[in-house]
Amino acid sequence: MSYQTTVLNFLLNKLIRQMPFTKKDLDNLPISFCAKDDVWVIVGPCSATYFRDYKIALDGRKYKTGGTIIFKNGQEFRASFYVDTTTFDFVSKDSIYVNIGDDWYGIEEPELLTKLKISQDDIYPLKWKSDRPLDYQVKPPYTLTK
């Protein structure tokens, strides 16, 4: 007997095949990306609580938030990503999803590069900023290298 559900199989196939998440996926599956000004603090392995404070605290927690990504080539996109306040890197490339139309692409998905007609060299180093500011003396945008 398999422990995998249809949803888990679908998500696994998405991750393996590096496909974007479409509007239909978001309507039918338990996955989501942050809207403008959304911030969620991760409180467990499978749970989060809406974060109401104005600034994201540097308190050793992980936050899911919306924001903006600016590629090295200057292209700017709406994004959803995790801010991990246990390190001063804050954002890892694995957590970044870029919104193009109704679809969400992982930052290094081949389909994203094809759709935008760019190469990896056009992406990094990228700049990022969250919709709500970090409680940090350095002002955004912040830089993420490869």
N, CA, C and O atoms as a MOPAC input file, in Angstrom:
PM7 MOZYME 1SCF
protein

 N      0.84500 1    -1.18100 1     0.00000 1
 C      0.00000 1     0.00000 1     0.00000 1
 C      0.89100 1     1.24500 1     0.00000 1
 O      1.85700 1     1.32800 1     0.75800 1
 N      0.56000 1     2.19100 1    -0.84200 1
 C      1.35900 1     3.41200 1    -0.96700 1
 C      0.86800 1     4.47000 1     0.01100 1
 O     -0.33200 1     4.61200 1     0.24200 1
 N      1.80100 1     5.19900 1     0.57400 1
 C      1.44600 1     6.28500 1     1.49100 1
 C      1.27600 1     7.60000 1     0.74500 1
 O      0.85800 1     8.59300 1     1.34100 1
 N      1.59400 1     7.62700 1    -0.56300 1
 C      1.51800 1     8.87600 1    -1.32000 1
 C      0.08900 1     9.12500 1    -1.79800 1
 O     -0.59400 1     8.21600 1    -2.27000 1
 N     -0.33800 1    10.36200 1    -1.66500 1
 C     -1.65000 1    10.75500 1    -2.15200 1
 C     -1.50600 1    11.35100 1    -3.54400 1
 O     -0.39400 1    11.57400 1    -4.02300 1
 N     -2.61300 1    11.60100 1    -4.17200 1
 C     -2.60100 1    12.23000 1    -5.48900 1
 C     -1.91600 1    13.58700 1    -5.43300 1
 O     -1.15100 1    13.93500 1    -6.33200 1
 N     -2.18300 1    14.34900 1    -4.39100 1
 C     -1.58000 1    15.67800 1    -4.25400 1
 C     -0.06900 1    15.56300 1    -4.11200 1
 O      0.67100 1    16.30200 1    -4.76200 1
 N      0.39700 1    14.64400 1    -3.27000 1
 C      1.83900 1    14.47300 1    -3.10000 1
 C      2.50700 1    14.03300 1    -4.39500 1
 O      3.59200 1    14.51100 1    -4.72800 1
 N      1.87100 1    13.12800 1    -5.12400 1
 C      2.42100 1    12.69700 1    -6.41800 1
 C      2.49400 1    13.86400 1    -7.39200 1
 O      3.48700 1    14.02500 1    -8.10100 1
 N      1.44800 1    14.67300 1    -7.42500 1
 C      1.43400 1    15.82500 1    -8.32500 1
 C      2.55600 1    16.79300 1    -7.96700 1
 O      3.29400 1    17.24000 1    -8.84600 1
 N      2.68800 1    17.11800 1    -6.68400 1
 C      3.72600 1    18.05800 1    -6.25900 1
 C      5.11500 1    17.49200 1    -6.51900 1
 O      6.01200 1    18.22900 1    -6.92800 1
 N      5.30700 1    16.20700 1    -6.29100 1
 C      6.59100 1    15.57200 1    -6.56500 1
 C      6.92100 1    15.66700 1    -8.05100 1
 O      8.05200 1    15.98500 1    -8.41800 1
 N      5.94000 1    15.39400 1    -8.90500 1
 C      6.16300 1    15.52200 1   -10.35200 1
 C      6.49500 1    16.95400 1   -10.73800 1
 O      7.34700 1    17.18300 1   -11.59700 1
 N      5.83800 1    17.91200 1   -10.11800 1
 C      6.12100 1    19.33000 1   -10.39300 1
 C      7.56800 1    19.64800 1   -10.03100 1
 O      8.27900 1    20.29600 1   -10.79900 1
 N      7.99600 1    19.19500 1    -8.86700 1
 C      9.35000 1    19.49000 1    -8.41900 1
 C     10.38500 1    18.79800 1    -9.29100 1
 O     11.40400 1    19.39800 1    -9.63400 1
 N     10.13900 1    17.54900 1    -9.65300 1
 C     11.09100 1    16.80300 1   -10.46900 1
 C     11.16000 1    17.36700 1   -11.88500 1
 O     12.24900 1    17.50700 1   -12.44200 1
 N     10.01700 1    17.68900 1   -12.46900 1
 C      9.98100 1    18.15100 1   -13.85800 1
 C     10.20700 1    19.64700 1   -13.97700 1
 O     10.27600 1    20.17000 1   -15.08900 1
 N     10.32200 1    20.34500 1   -12.85900 1
 C     10.61800 1    21.77600 1   -12.87500 1
 C      9.57400 1    22.57000 1   -13.66200 1
 O      9.93000 1    23.40500 1   -14.49400 1
 N      8.30800 1    22.31800 1   -13.40900 1
 C      7.24900 1    23.03700 1   -14.10300 1
 C      6.75000 1    24.18000 1   -13.23000 1
 O      6.88200 1    24.11700 1   -12.00800 1
 N      6.18200 1    25.21800 1   -13.82700 1
 C      5.60200 1    26.28400 1   -12.99800 1
 C      4.31500 1    25.81700 1   -12.33600 1
 O      3.66900 1    24.88100 1   -12.80800 1
 N      3.94600 1    26.47500 1   -11.23700 1
 C      2.64700 1    26.27300 1   -10.62500 1
 C      1.68700 1    27.22200 1   -11.32300 1
 O      1.92100 1    28.43000 1   -11.35700 1
 N      0.60900 1    26.68400 1   -11.88000 1
 C     -0.36000 1    27.48700 1   -12.61700 1
 C     -1.50500 1    27.91400 1   -11.71100 1
 O     -1.62400 1    27.44400 1   -10.57900 1
 N     -2.34400 1    28.80800 1   -12.21800 1
 C     -3.51100 1    29.26200 1   -11.45600 1
 C     -4.39900 1    28.07900 1   -11.10800 1
 O     -4.94200 1    28.01600 1   -10.00500 1
 N     -4.55400 1    27.13900 1   -12.03600 1
 C     -5.36300 1    25.94900 1   -11.77500 1
 C     -4.76800 1    25.14100 1   -10.61400 1
 O     -5.50300 1    24.65600 1    -9.75300 1
 N     -3.44600 1    24.99800 1   -10.59300 1
 C     -2.79200 1    24.29200 1    -9.49000 1
 C     -3.11700 1    24.96600 1    -8.16300 1
 O     -3.45700 1    24.29800 1    -7.18700 1
 N     -3.01100 1    26.28600 1    -8.13100 1
 C     -3.23400 1    27.03200 1    -6.88900 1
 C     -4.68900 1    26.96200 1    -6.44100 1
 O     -4.97500 1    27.00100 1    -5.24500 1
 N     -5.61900 1    26.85900 1    -7.41100 1
 C     -7.03800 1    26.74500 1    -7.07200 1
 C     -7.38100 1    25.35900 1    -6.52700 1
 O     -8.28000 1    25.22100 1    -5.69700 1
 N     -6.66600 1    24.33200 1    -6.99400 1
 C     -7.04600 1    22.95800 1    -6.67700 1
 C     -6.16500 1    22.25200 1    -5.65400 1
 O     -6.53200 1    21.17900 1    -5.17400 1
 N     -5.02200 1    22.82000 1    -5.30900 1
 C     -4.08700 1    22.14100 1    -4.42200 1
 C     -3.76800 1    22.99500 1    -3.19800 1
 O     -3.92800 1    24.21500 1    -3.23000 1
 N     -3.31900 1    22.35700 1    -2.12200 1
 C     -3.01500 1    23.11100 1    -0.89600 1
 C     -1.63300 1    23.76000 1    -0.93900 1
 O     -0.78700 1    23.49200 1    -0.08600 1
 N     -1.41300 1    24.61300 1    -1.93600 1
 C     -0.17100 1    25.36900 1    -2.05700 1
 C     -0.53500 1    26.83400 1    -2.22800 1
 O     -1.60500 1    27.15500 1    -2.74500 1
 N      0.34400 1    27.71700 1    -1.80000 1
 C      0.04600 1    29.13700 1    -1.93300 1
 C      1.33200 1    29.93800 1    -1.97100 1
 O      2.39200 1    29.47200 1    -1.55400 1
 N      1.21500 1    31.14100 1    -2.47600 1
 C      2.30600 1    32.09300 1    -2.49500 1
 C      1.79200 1    33.37900 1    -1.87700 1
 O      0.59100 1    33.64700 1    -1.90700 1
 N      2.68300 1    34.17000 1    -1.32200 1
 C      2.27100 1    35.37400 1    -0.59500 1
 C      1.83200 1    36.48100 1    -1.53800 1
 O      2.46600 1    36.75300 1    -2.55800 1
 N      0.74000 1    37.10200 1    -1.16700 1
 C      0.24700 1    38.27800 1    -1.88000 1
 C      0.96500 1    39.50500 1    -1.33700 1
 O      1.75000 1    39.40100 1    -0.39500 1
 N      0.70000 1    40.65200 1    -1.92100 1
 C      1.30400 1    41.90500 1    -1.47700 1
 C      1.07800 1    42.09700 1     0.01100 1
 O     -0.04900 1    41.99300 1     0.49600 1
 N      2.16000 1    42.38000 1     0.73600 1
 C      2.16400 1    42.65600 1     2.17400 1
 C      1.85700 1    41.45400 1     3.07000 1
 O      1.75700 1    41.61600 1     4.28600 1
 N      1.70600 1    40.25700 1     2.50400 1
 C      1.51500 1    39.06800 1     3.33200 1
 C      2.82900 1    38.67100 1     3.99900 1
 O      3.88700 1    38.69200 1     3.37000 1
 N      2.75000 1    38.31500 1     5.26600 1
 C      3.89400 1    37.73500 1     5.98400 1
 C      3.34800 1    36.66600 1     6.91300 1
 O      2.41000 1    36.90400 1     7.67400 1
 N      3.94100 1    35.49800 1     6.84100 1
 C      3.58200 1    34.38200 1     7.70800 1
 C      4.82400 1    33.96500 1     8.46700 1
 O      5.89700 1    33.84300 1     7.87500 1
 N      4.70100 1    33.74400 1     9.76800 1
 C      5.82500 1    33.22800 1    10.54500 1
 C      5.62200 1    31.71300 1    10.64600 1
 O      4.53800 1    31.23700 1    10.98200 1
 N      6.67700 1    30.97900 1    10.35100 1
 C      6.62200 1    29.52700 1    10.39100 1
 C      6.72000 1    29.10300 1    11.85700 1
 O      7.68100 1    29.44700 1    12.54500 1
 N      5.72000 1    28.35400 1    12.32900 1
 C      5.68300 1    27.97200 1    13.74000 1
 C      5.83300 1    26.46600 1    13.94100 1
 O      5.84800 1    25.99600 1    15.07900 1
 N      5.93900 1    25.72500 1    12.88400 1
 C      6.11000 1    24.27900 1    12.96900 1
 C      6.43500 1    23.72700 1    11.60500 1
 O      6.48000 1    24.48000 1    10.63200 1
 N      6.66500 1    22.43200 1    11.50700 1
 C      7.04400 1    21.85900 1    10.22300 1
 C      5.95000 1    21.97200 1     9.15800 1
 O      6.24600 1    21.97100 1     7.96300 1
 N      4.71300 1    22.06600 1     9.57900 1
 C      3.60400 1    22.13400 1     8.61600 1
 C      2.61500 1    23.24600 1     8.95900 1
 O      1.45200 1    23.17600 1     8.56200 1
 N      3.05500 1    24.26100 1     9.68200 1
 C      2.10700 1    25.30500 1    10.06300 1
 C      2.76400 1    26.67600 1    10.12900 1
 O      3.96900 1    26.81700 1    10.33800 1
 N      1.92200 1    27.66700 1     9.94300 1
 C      2.36900 1    29.05800 1     9.98100 1
 C      1.23700 1    29.90900 1    10.55800 1
 O      0.06400 1    29.53600 1    10.51600 1
 N      1.62600 1    31.05300 1    11.09300 1
 C      0.66800 1    32.00700 1    11.65200 1
 C      0.87600 1    33.34500 1    10.96200 1
 O      2.00800 1    33.76500 1    10.72200 1
 N     -0.23500 1    34.01100 1    10.64500 1
 C     -0.13100 1    35.31800 1    10.00700 1
 C      0.62000 1    36.27300 1    10.92600 1
 O      0.33600 1    36.34500 1    12.12200 1
 N      1.57600 1    37.00400 1    10.36800 1
 C      2.41500 1    37.92500 1    11.12300 1
 C      1.88500 1    39.33700 1    10.93600 1
 O      1.79300 1    39.80800 1     9.80200 1
 N      1.53900 1    40.01800 1    12.00600 1
 C      0.87800 1    41.32300 1    11.91800 1
 C      1.79200 1    42.52500 1    12.12600 1
 O      1.41400 1    43.64500 1    11.78400 1
 N      2.97800 1    42.31900 1    12.67500 1
 C      3.86100 1    43.45100 1    12.93800 1
 C      4.27800 1    44.13500 1    11.63500 1
 O      4.28500 1    43.52200 1    10.56800 1
 N      4.62300 1    45.41700 1    11.74800 1
 C      5.02200 1    46.18800 1    10.56500 1
 C      6.35500 1    45.71400 1    10.00100 1
 O      6.50900 1    45.60100 1     8.78500 1
 N      7.32200 1    45.43500 1    10.87600 1
 C      8.65200 1    45.00600 1    10.43900 1
 C      8.86400 1    43.52900 1    10.74600 1
 O      8.36900 1    43.01700 1    11.75100 1
 N      9.60200 1    42.85000 1     9.87400 1
 C      9.97900 1    41.46300 1    10.09700 1
 C     11.15300 1    41.46200 1    11.07400 1
 O     12.22200 1    42.00000 1    10.78500 1
 N     10.93300 1    40.85200 1    12.22400 1
 C     11.93400 1    40.85100 1    13.28700 1
 C     13.09400 1    39.91400 1    12.96300 1
 O     12.90400 1    38.87000 1    12.34000 1
 N     14.27300 1    40.28800 1    13.38300 1
 C     15.44600 1    39.41300 1    13.25800 1
 C     15.54500 1    38.60300 1    14.54400 1
 O     16.43200 1    38.82100 1    15.36800 1
 N     14.62200 1    37.67200 1    14.69600 1
 C     14.44800 1    36.95600 1    15.96000 1
 C     14.73100 1    35.45900 1    15.87800 1
 O     14.33200 1    34.70100 1    16.76200 1
 N     15.41800 1    35.03300 1    14.81900 1
 C     15.75900 1    33.62500 1    14.70000 1
 C     14.64100 1    32.74800 1    14.18000 1
 O     14.70600 1    31.52300 1    14.28600 1
 N     13.61100 1    33.37000 1    13.61500 1
 C     12.50600 1    32.58500 1    13.04600 1
 C     12.54600 1    32.67100 1    11.52500 1
 O     13.32000 1    33.43600 1    10.94800 1
 N     11.69900 1    31.87300 1    10.89400 1
 C     11.59700 1    31.85400 1     9.43600 1
 C     10.23300 1    32.43500 1     9.05700 1
 O      9.21300 1    32.11400 1     9.66700 1
 N     10.23800 1    33.29300 1     8.03800 1
 C      9.03100 1    33.96600 1     7.58800 1
 C      8.80000 1    33.68800 1     6.10800 1
 O      9.75100 1    33.61900 1     5.32900 1
 N      7.55100 1    33.53100 1     5.72500 1
 C      7.18400 1    33.44900 1     4.31500 1
 C      6.56900 1    34.79400 1     3.97000 1
 O      5.67100 1    35.26900 1     4.66600 1
 N      7.05600 1    35.41400 1     2.88800 1
 C      6.61300 1    36.77100 1     2.58700 1
 C      6.57600 1    37.02600 1     1.08900 1
 O      7.15800 1    36.28100 1     0.30000 1
 N      5.89100 1    38.07500 1     0.72000 1
 C      5.90300 1    38.55100 1    -0.64800 1
 C      6.92000 1    39.66000 1    -0.78800 1
 O      7.32700 1    40.27500 1     0.19700 1
 N      7.32700 1    39.91000 1    -2.01600 1
 C      8.29700 1    40.96900 1    -2.24600 1
 C      8.61000 1    41.12600 1    -3.71200 1
 O      7.82200 1    40.75500 1    -4.58300 1
 N      9.77700 1    41.68500 1    -3.96900 1
 C     10.23000 1    41.96200 1    -5.32700 1
 C     11.62200 1    41.39200 1    -5.52300 1
 O     12.47300 1    41.46900 1    -4.63700 1
 N     11.84000 1    40.81900 1    -6.69500 1
 C     13.14200 1    40.30800 1    -7.10700 1
 C     13.59600 1    41.12800 1    -8.30400 1
 O     12.82800 1    41.35800 1    -9.23800 1
 N     14.84000 1    41.56500 1    -8.27200 1
 C     15.41000 1    42.32900 1    -9.39200 1
 C     16.61400 1    41.55000 1    -9.90100 1
 O     17.62400 1    41.42000 1    -9.20900 1
 N     16.49200 1    41.03400 1   -11.12300 1
 C     17.58400 1    40.27200 1   -11.72200 1
 C     18.75600 1    41.17500 1   -12.04900 1
 O     18.61700 1    42.39500 1   -12.14500 1
 N     19.91400 1    40.55500 1   -12.21800 1
 C     21.14100 1    41.27600 1   -12.57200 1
 C     20.93600 1    42.12500 1   -13.83100 1
 O     21.49800 1    43.21400 1   -13.95000 1
 N     20.11800 1    41.61300 1   -14.77900 1
 C     19.88700 1    42.34000 1   -16.02900 1
 C     18.86000 1    43.46800 1   -15.87900 1
 O     18.52600 1    44.13600 1   -16.85700 1
 N     18.35400 1    43.68100 1   -14.64100 1
 C     17.44400 1    44.79500 1   -14.38300 1
 C     15.97300 1    44.43500 1   -14.40200 1
 O     15.14600 1    45.24700 1   -13.98500 1
 N     15.61300 1    43.24200 1   -14.87100 1
 C     14.20500 1    42.85100 1   -14.87900 1
 C     13.71200 1    42.68700 1   -13.44100 1
 O     14.40500 1    42.11800 1   -12.59700 1
 N     12.51000 1    43.19200 1   -13.17700 1
 C     11.93800 1    43.19900 1   -11.84200 1
 C     10.64400 1    42.40500 1   -11.84700 1
 O      9.82100 1    42.56100 1   -12.74800 1
 N     10.45600 1    41.53100 1   -10.81900 1
 C      9.28700 1    40.66400 1   -10.77000 1
 C      8.73000 1    40.56200 1    -9.35600 1
 O      9.46100 1    40.66600 1    -8.37100 1
 N      7.42800 1    40.35800 1    -9.28300 1
 C      6.74500 1    40.02000 1    -8.03900 1
 C      7.24200 1    38.64300 1    -7.62600 1
 O      7.43700 1    37.78000 1    -8.48100 1
 N      7.45100 1    38.42000 1    -6.33100 1
 C      7.97700 1    37.13400 1    -5.87200 1
 C      7.41200 1    36.77000 1    -4.50700 1
 O      6.86600 1    37.60800 1    -3.79000 1
 N      7.55900 1    35.50000 1    -4.17400 1
 C      7.23900 1    34.97000 1    -2.85700 1
 C      8.45600 1    34.16700 1    -2.42400 1
 O      9.00200 1    33.39300 1    -3.21100 1
 N      8.88900 1    34.34600 1    -1.16800 1
 C     10.09100 1    33.66900 1    -0.70200 1
 C     10.09800 1    33.59300 1     0.82100 1
 O      9.27400 1    34.21300 1     1.49200 1
 N     11.03700 1    32.82600 1     1.34800 1
 C     11.21900 1    32.72600 1     2.79000 1
 C     12.36000 1    33.64000 1     3.21900 1
 O     13.38800 1    33.72600 1     2.54800 1
 N     12.16400 1    34.32000 1     4.34300 1
 C     13.22500 1    35.08500 1     4.99100 1
 C     13.58600 1    34.31800 1     6.24800 1
 O     12.77000 1    34.17300 1     7.15800 1
 N     14.81100 1    33.83100 1     6.28900 1
 C     15.30300 1    33.03600 1     7.41100 1
 C     16.21000 1    33.92600 1     8.25900 1
 O     17.31500 1    34.26900 1     7.83900 1
 N     15.74500 1    34.29600 1     9.44500 1
 C     16.49500 1    35.24000 1    10.27600 1
 C     17.51200 1    34.55300 1    11.18700 1
 O     18.00200 1    35.15800 1    12.14000 1
 N     17.82700 1    33.29300 1    10.89400 1
 C     18.88800 1    32.62700 1    11.65600 1
 C     20.24800 1    32.87700 1    11.01400 1
 O     21.27300 1    32.50900 1    11.58800 1
 N     20.27700 1    33.49000 1     9.84300 1
 C     21.52500 1    33.82100 1     9.16000 1
 C     21.38700 1    35.18400 1     8.49800 1
 O     20.27100 1    35.65600 1     8.28200 1
 N     22.49600 1    35.81400 1     8.17800 1
 C     22.42600 1    37.11600 1     7.51800 1
 C     22.37700 1    37.00000 1     5.99300 1
 O     22.42600 1    38.01500 1     5.29900 1
 N     22.28100 1    35.78700 1     5.46700 1
 C     21.98100 1    35.62000 1     4.04200 1
 C     20.49300 1    35.89700 1     3.81700 1
 O     20.10000 1    36.35700 1     2.74500 1
 N     19.67900 1    35.61900 1     4.81500 1
 C     18.23200 1    35.83500 1     4.85500 1
 C     17.44100 1    35.00400 1     3.84800 1
 O     16.51000 1    34.30300 1     4.24600 1
 N     17.77900 1    35.05700 1     2.55400 1
 C     16.98800 1    34.37300 1     1.53100 1
 C     17.86800 1    33.38200 1     0.78500 1
 O     18.99400 1    33.70100 1     0.40400 1
 N     17.34200 1    32.17200 1     0.57900 1
 C     18.04100 1    31.19500 1    -0.24900 1
 C     17.33100 1    31.09900 1    -1.59300 1
 O     16.11600 1    31.27800 1    -1.67400 1
 N     18.08000 1    30.82000 1    -2.63000 1
 C     17.50100 1    30.76700 1    -3.97800 1
 C     16.43500 1    29.69000 1    -4.09700 1
 O     15.53000 1    29.81100 1    -4.92300 1
 N     16.52200 1    28.63100 1    -3.28300 1
 C     15.54800 1    27.54900 1    -3.33700 1
 C     14.15600 1    27.97700 1    -2.89500 1
 O     13.17000 1    27.32700 1    -3.24100 1
 N     14.06500 1    29.05900 1    -2.13700 1
 C     12.76000 1    29.48800 1    -1.62200 1
 C     12.08000 1    30.52600 1    -2.50400 1
 O     10.94700 1    30.91400 1    -2.22000 1
 N     12.73000 1    30.98300 1    -3.55500 1
 C     12.19100 1    32.08300 1    -4.36800 1
 C     11.31800 1    31.56200 1    -5.50000 1
 O     11.73700 1    30.71800 1    -6.29200 1
 N     10.09500 1    32.08200 1    -5.56200 1
 C      9.18800 1    31.81700 1    -6.68100 1
 C      8.79200 1    33.16000 1    -7.28000 1
 O      8.40600 1    34.08900 1    -6.57000 1
 N      8.89700 1    33.23800 1    -8.60100 1
 C      8.63800 1    34.46600 1    -9.34100 1
 C      7.28300 1    34.35900 1   -10.03100 1
 O      6.95600 1    33.32300 1   -10.61000 1
 N      6.49900 1    35.42600 1    -9.96800 1
 C      5.18400 1    35.45800 1   -10.59000 1
 C      5.27000 1    36.07900 1   -11.98000 1
 O      5.71000 1    37.21700 1   -12.14300 1
 N      4.84000 1    35.30400 1   -12.98000 1
 C      4.74600 1    35.78200 1   -14.36100 1
 C      3.33000 1    35.47500 1   -14.82200 1
 O      2.98500 1    34.30900 1   -15.01500 1
 N      2.51100 1    36.49500 1   -15.00100 1
 C      1.11100 1    36.26200 1   -15.35400 1
 C      0.40600 1    35.56400 1   -14.20700 1
 O      0.40700 1    36.05700 1   -13.07900 1
 N     -0.20400 1    34.40100 1   -14.49600 1
 C     -0.88300 1    33.61600 1   -13.46300 1
 C     -0.01800 1    32.48100 1   -12.93000 1
 O     -0.46100 1    31.72700 1   -12.06400 1
 N      1.20400 1    32.34600 1   -13.43200 1
 C      2.06200 1    31.22100 1   -13.07600 1
 C      3.18600 1    31.64500 1   -12.13700 1
 O      3.60600 1    32.80200 1   -12.12400 1
 N      3.66100 1    30.67800 1   -11.35200 1
 C      4.76400 1    30.88600 1   -10.41000 1
 C      5.89400 1    29.94000 1   -10.78500 1
 O      5.68300 1    28.73300 1   -10.90800 1
 N      7.09100 1    30.48100 1   -10.96700 1
 C      8.25900 1    29.71500 1   -11.37300 1
 C      9.32900 1    29.76700 1   -10.29300 1
 O      9.55500 1    30.80800 1    -9.67600 1
 N      9.98800 1    28.62500 1   -10.07200 1
 C     11.17700 1    28.61000 1    -9.23500 1
 C     12.25200 1    29.41600 1    -9.94500 1
 O     12.30400 1    29.43300 1   -11.17500 1
 N     13.10200 1    30.07500 1    -9.19300 1
 C     14.07900 1    31.01500 1    -9.74600 1
 C     15.03700 1    30.36800 1   -10.74700 1
 O     15.57200 1    31.05500 1   -11.61700 1
 N     15.25700 1    29.06700 1   -10.63700 1
 C     16.19900 1    28.41300 1   -11.54000 1
 C     15.53300 1    27.39700 1   -12.46500 1
 O     16.21700 1    26.55700 1   -13.05000 1
 N     14.22400 1    27.46000 1   -12.60400 1
 C     13.53600 1    26.54100 1   -13.50700 1
 C     13.90400 1    26.85700 1   -14.95100 1
 O     13.89000 1    28.02100 1   -15.35200 1
 N     14.22800 1    25.84600 1   -15.72900 1
 C     14.53500 1    26.07400 1   -17.14900 1
 C     13.39400 1    26.77300 1   -17.89200 1
 O     13.63600 1    27.56100 1   -18.80600 1
 N     12.13800 1    26.47800 1   -17.49300 1
 C     10.98900 1    27.10800 1   -18.15700 1
 C     10.97300 1    28.62000 1   -17.94400 1
 O     10.54800 1    29.36600 1   -18.82600 1
 N     11.43400 1    29.07600 1   -16.77900 1
 C     11.50300 1    30.51400 1   -16.51700 1
 C     12.52500 1    31.16300 1   -17.44500 1
 O     12.25900 1    32.19800 1   -18.05500 1
 N     13.68400 1    30.54500 1   -17.54000 1
 C     14.73900 1    31.08600 1   -18.40800 1
 C     14.26700 1    31.13300 1   -19.85300 1
 O     14.51500 1    32.10900 1   -20.56100 1
 N     13.58500 1    30.07700 1   -20.29000 1
 C     13.06300 1    30.03200 1   -21.66200 1
 C     11.99800 1    31.09500 1   -21.87900 1
 O     12.02700 1    31.81200 1   -22.87900 1
 N     11.07000 1    31.19800 1   -20.95600 1
 C      9.96500 1    32.16900 1   -21.07700 1
 C     10.48800 1    33.60400 1   -21.16200 1
 O      9.98800 1    34.41000 1   -21.94700 1
 N     11.49700 1    33.91400 1   -20.34800 1
 C     12.03400 1    35.27600 1   -20.31800 1
 C     13.15500 1    35.50500 1   -21.33800 1
 O     13.63100 1    36.62700 1   -21.51500 1
 N     13.56800 1    34.41300 1   -22.00900 1
 C     14.65300 1    34.48500 1   -23.00100 1
 C     15.92900 1    35.05600 1   -22.37200 1
 O     16.55600 1    35.97400 1   -22.90100 1
 N     16.28800 1    34.46900 1   -21.21500 1
 C     17.48800 1    34.90000 1   -20.50600 1
 C     18.31900 1    33.67700 1   -20.12800 1
 O     17.87000 1    32.54000 1   -20.27300 1
 N     19.52200 1    33.92000 1   -19.64800 1
 C     20.37700 1    32.84300 1   -19.15000 1
 C     20.58200 1    33.03500 1   -17.64800 1
 O     20.18800 1    34.05600 1   -17.08400 1
 N     21.20300 1    32.04200 1   -17.00800 1
 C     21.51700 1    32.14500 1   -15.58600 1
 C     22.36200 1    33.38300 1   -15.30000 1
 O     22.23500 1    33.98800 1   -14.23500 1
 N     23.21900 1    33.76200 1   -16.23900 1
 C     24.08400 1    34.93400 1   -16.05000 1
 C     23.29900 1    36.23200 1   -15.93000 1
 O     23.80200 1    37.21600 1   -15.38700 1
 N     22.04500 1    36.24000 1   -16.44300 1
 C     21.19400 1    37.43000 1   -16.35700 1
 C     20.50800 1    37.56100 1   -15.00200 1
 O     19.93700 1    38.60700 1   -14.69200 1
 N     20.56100 1    36.49200 1   -14.18400 1
 C     19.83300 1    36.48200 1   -12.91300 1
 C     20.69200 1    36.94400 1   -11.73400 1
 O     20.28500 1    37.82200 1   -10.97400 1
 N     21.87200 1    36.35500 1   -11.58600 1
 C     22.70400 1    36.59400 1   -10.39600 1
 C     23.86000 1    37.53400 1   -10.66700 1
 O     24.40300 1    37.54100 1   -11.77100 1
 N     24.25000 1    38.33000 1    -9.67600 1
 C     23.59400 1    38.44900 1    -8.36800 1
 C     22.27800 1    39.20300 1    -8.50700 1
 O     22.18900 1    40.17300 1    -9.25900 1
 N     21.27100 1    38.76100 1    -7.78900 1
 C     19.98300 1    39.44100 1    -7.84600 1
 C     19.79400 1    40.26400 1    -6.59000 1
 O     20.49300 1    40.07900 1    -5.59400 1
 N     18.84600 1    41.16900 1    -6.65200 1
 C     18.50200 1    41.98700 1    -5.49300 1
 C     17.08300 1    41.61600 1    -5.08600 1
 O     16.26100 1    41.26200 1    -5.93200 1
 N     16.80000 1    41.69800 1    -3.80200 1
 C     15.47000 1    41.38200 1    -3.30600 1
 C     15.07300 1    42.35100 1    -2.21000 1
 O     15.91100 1    42.91500 1    -1.50600 1
 N     13.78400 1    42.52200 1    -2.09200 1
 C     13.23200 1    43.28500 1    -0.96700 1
 C     11.85000 1    42.71600 1    -0.65600 1
 O     11.08100 1    42.37300 1    -1.55500 1
 N     11.56100 1    42.62700 1     0.62300 1
 C     10.25500 1    42.14300 1     1.05500 1
 C      9.28100 1    43.32200 1     1.09000 1
 O      9.68600 1    44.47700 1     1.22100 1
 N      7.99600 1    43.00800 1     0.97200 1
 C      6.98200 1    44.07000 1     1.02000 1
 C      7.01800 1    44.80700 1     2.35400 1
 O      6.91600 1    46.03300 1     2.40200 1
 N      7.16300 1    44.05200 1     3.42300 1
 C      7.32400 1    44.67200 1     4.74100 1
 C      8.81600 1    44.69600 1     5.05000 1
 O      9.51400 1    43.71800 1     4.78400 1
 N      9.31100 1    45.78200 1     5.60000 1
 C     10.75300 1    45.89800 1     5.83800 1
 C     11.25000 1    44.95400 1     6.92900 1
 O     10.50800 1    44.56500 1     7.83100 1
 N     12.52300 1    44.60000 1     6.81800 1
 C     13.18900 1    43.87600 1     7.89400 1
 C     13.56200 1    44.88500 1     8.98200 1
 O     13.84200 1    46.04700 1     8.68800 1
 N     13.56600 1    44.44200 1    10.21600 1
 C     14.00600 1    45.28000 1    11.32700 1
 C     15.53700 1    45.18900 1    11.38500 1
 O     16.11100 1    44.52800 1    12.25100 1
 N     16.16800 1    45.87200 1    10.44000 1
 C     17.60300 1    45.71400 1    10.18600 1
 C     18.16600 1    47.06900 1     9.79700 1
 O     17.51300 1    47.82800 1     9.08100 1
 N     19.37200 1    47.38200 1    10.25900 1
 C     19.94200 1    48.70700 1     9.99600 1
 C     20.30500 1    48.90900 1     8.52700 1
 O     20.34700 1    50.04900 1     8.06300 1
 N     20.56500 1    47.84100 1     7.78800 1
 C     20.87100 1    47.94400 1     6.36400 1
 C     19.54200 1    48.01600 1     5.60900 1
 O     18.65200 1    47.19200 1     5.82300 1
 N     19.41900 1    48.98800 1     4.74100 1
 C     18.17100 1    49.20000 1     4.00700 1
 C     18.15800 1    48.37400 1     2.71100 1
 O     19.21000 1    48.12700 1     2.12300 1
 N     16.96400 1    47.94700 1     2.26800 1
 C     16.85900 1    47.17000 1     1.03100 1
 C     17.09000 1    48.04700 1    -0.19700 1
 O     17.03300 1    49.27200 1    -0.09300 1
 N     17.34400 1    47.45500 1    -1.33400 1
 C     17.32900 1    46.01400 1    -1.61000 1
 C     18.60000 1    45.33900 1    -1.14600 1
 O     19.65800 1    45.96100 1    -1.04100 1
 N     18.47000 1    44.02400 1    -0.86500 1
 C     19.58100 1    43.19300 1    -0.43100 1
 C     20.05900 1    42.35400 1    -1.60600 1
 O     19.30500 1    42.12900 1    -2.55200 1
 N     21.28300 1    41.89800 1    -1.55600 1
 C     21.86800 1    41.14500 1    -2.66400 1
 C     21.94200 1    39.65600 1    -2.32800 1
 O     22.30500 1    39.26600 1    -1.21800 1
 N     21.59000 1    38.84500 1    -3.30800 1
 C     21.73500 1    37.40100 1    -3.20600 1
 C     22.62600 1    36.94400 1    -4.35400 1
 O     22.29500 1    37.12400 1    -5.52600 1
 N     23.75100 1    36.35700 1    -3.99900 1
 C     24.65300 1    35.82600 1    -5.02600 1
 C     24.27900 1    34.37400 1    -5.27400 1
 O     23.52200 1    33.76800 1    -4.51600 1
 N     24.81300 1    33.84600 1    -6.32300 1
 C     24.53700 1    32.46700 1    -6.69800 1
 C     24.95600 1    31.56000 1    -5.60200 1
 O     24.80900 1    30.34400 1    -5.71700 1

